[in-house]
């Protein structure tokens, strides 16, 4: 077979055409997930809609001990590696006036869900020329400080700990970000549950905002329970800051919760992702900065060769705001979903043919 037809412009055009054939499904899943927001580990409707769109794949659900997680497998007709792509579909918890949390999709998880479903369907349509195995991993609880993510753990980290990535040769994760390109590093993060005096004022604690954040305060009759998030550029810095905070913060008890490891990218996976972006007419930023926050994809990236791809636009994305909630269901958000699907399908195809 002509290598240009397999790996060059003709192959990219074929992948793009296959994705565009799935445009209606991409937008359907995007809109449904966005309009049916569910908090971490409660994403029943979202998981139902995504898996319904993956009816041509072998489906396992629940997965890795999580009711709203799933694994869908597409086996290509040609030999090759197993390449996974991660879908997320939980909503952000927005505090309401009564103290309850309103789920809202202000982080782009609707477009991500639609993109992954559309890319998988496009690759299934090209199965006769597809190498290796494509695995879609639907994983809940991306919003790390949602109540059940705090209590039970985040989906990608739990799956990594429970063998959910065993047998995977490479993994991709695509998310709207402030830069287009492959993200190579992020902060380390540790959550702590701090029980302190009922009248404690966490805002008065001498904690630098860049190093610590107060994510939740629940007051009882005789004590308050605080979820404290510590951040560090390195694991040692994280541990040093946590130790200093424990000495500085008045508390009755101090309990470590989930730890999120720093993101790292595999050069081979990153190169395939950057090649896909370039071939689709997107310009990858060669100098993506350290992510100023933490994602549990870092835990995955330290176990499996991985790359996290960001996509932006000139106006940026107002992530985790009311405006962001509107943006991700606007025409711009829907076009983002289609573009993401093109990137995923092209990068996955590159990896199944080149990764060893």
Residue, then its C-alpha position, 0 to 999 in steps of 0.5 A: x500500500x502507498x505509504x502516503x495514502x496510509x500516513x500522509x495527506x490522503x489519510x488525514x483527509x479520509x479521517x477528517x471526512x469520516x469525522x464529518x460524517x459523524x457531525x450529527x452524533x458529535x453535536x447530539x452527544x455534546x448537547x445532551x451531556x451539556x444540558x444534563x449536567x451531573x456531578x462526579x460519580x453521578x453521571x448516569x445519563x451522560x454515560x448512557x448517551x455516550x455508550x449508546x453512540x458507541x454501539x459498534x464497539x465492545x462495551x464494558x460497563x461498569x468499569x474499574x469499580x465505578x458505576x458510571x465508568x465504561x470501556x469500549x473497544x474497537x479492533x482494527x483489521x491490521x496489527x498494531x498497538x492498543x491506543x486509548x482515548x479518555x472521555x470525561x463527562x461530569x459537571x462542575x459544582x456551582x455553589x447555590x445561595x442555600x449552600x447546595x451545589x448546582x451542576x453546570x458544564x462550564x469546563x467543556x466536558x460536553x464537547x469532549x464527550x461528543x468529540x470522543x464518541x464521534x472520533x470512535x465512530x469515525x475510526x470504526x467506519x475505517x476499520x478495514x484500514x485501521x491498525x491495532x486496537x482503539x480503547x475508549x475509556x469513559x471515566x467519571x469525576x474529573x472535577x477533583x473537588x466535587x464532593x464525591x470525588x473528594x470522598x471516593x476519588x477521581x476517575x482517572x486516578x482510580x482507574x490507574x490504581x485499579x489496573x484500568x490502563x493495563x494493556x494500553x500502549x499509549x493514551x490521549x486526553x483532549x481538553x479545551x485549554x489556554x494554549x493549543x498543543x501538548x501540555x508537558x507538565x502540571x502542578x502536584x496536588x494534595x487534598x486534606x480534610x482539616x477539622x478545626x474550631x466551629x468559628x474558625x475563619x480559613x480566610x484568615x489563615x496565612x496561606x499563599x493563594x498560589x500554594x493553597x486553596x480552601x475548597x469546602x467549609x462545612x460548619x457543625x455545632x462544635x467544629x468545622x470541616x475544611x477541605x484544603x488543597x495544596x499545590x506544588x511545582x514538585x512533589x517535594x515542594x508539595x510535601x514541604x508546603x503541606x507540612x508547613x500548613x499543618x503546623x500553621x493551621x489550627x486543627x483537631x485532625x488532619x487527614x490526607x485525601x487524594x494525591x494528584x501527580x504531576x503531568x508528564x508527556x511521552x515524546x513519541x505520543x506527543x509527536x503523534x499528537x503534534x503531527x495530527x494538529x499540524x496536519x489539520x491546520x492547527x498550530x501547536x504551541x511549542x512552549x506550553x507552560x506548566x499547567x497552573x493546576x492539577x489534573x488526575x491525568x497526571x497519575x495516568x501519564x506516570x504509568x502509561x505513555x501519554x499526551x494531553x492535548x489542549x485546544x484554544x481559540x483567540x478569545x480563549x475559553x472562560x472555563x469554570x464561569x457562567x460565561x464558560x457554561x454558555x460558550x461550550x453550548x454556543x456554535x463555537x463550543x460545538x465547532x470545538x467538539x468537531x475539531x476535537x474529534x478530528x484531532x482525536x481520530x487523526x492522533x489515534x490513527x497516527x499512534x496505531x500505525x507508528x507507536x512501538 
